[in-house]
């Protein structure tokens, strides 16, 4: 599938700040979180967030559409500068569902399984936005993406697993069970993975290989039970972005 392009309405998002304290050692050790200030996210559901560099980032945003003969939900990629201004927007309704990662050249995103198609991993040229390649994913509801410098990692909320996709072999190279019942967001901070559980509202830290559970943020510091939370890493901070309104918060990890 190639040549997928369009335009959409301008969207905006405000991104704030918080701090994360050091984690206790050992599997499942508790991590204490100290939050700073927060801001309300602009209208729409933030379903993915990825930094292109220190000053520019891309968000996958979904909005309900009340116009007749239109899809009930539209999704679009929106580019932002350091001041939060939208510099570009492209419509991906009916293609991208959630999750966003950037590998330095390509954007990666996910599409849900439908009655007629498998769940899908999309490789998108970041400049032209043509879909360069389409790959099936192991589950039905992939819900988060991260790039670790070599592999594209994804979590699936129905399977509860963390899978690594090798862009060179174009195959799933590893699959690990996560501590989350319904994993949603995913981020890699250069040392470890972070994933949210939309069922329990908890935030978990996993080893770089994804196989070891090394910490859980305390419920007093992070509790989004029943809410989907996207995660992103900007090179210095971990970001937690609830999909449907509410607040967006930034976390720094010692």
GIJO-V331940 format. One record per helix or strand of 2 or more residues. SS is the DSSP state (helix for helix, strand for strand). FROM is the first residue (numbers start at 1). LEN is the number of residues. Records with the same first field share a line. If there is no record, write none. Layout:
SS = FROM-LEN ; FROM-LEN
This chain:
strand = 18-6 ; 30-6 ; 39-2 ; 45-7 ; 57-8 ; 73-8 ; 86-6 ; 98-5 ; 106-6 ; 120-6 ; 131-6 ; 142-6 ; 152-5 ; 161-6 ; 171-7 ; 183-6 ; 193-5 ; 203-4 ; 213-5 ; 229-5 ; 238-5 ; 247-5
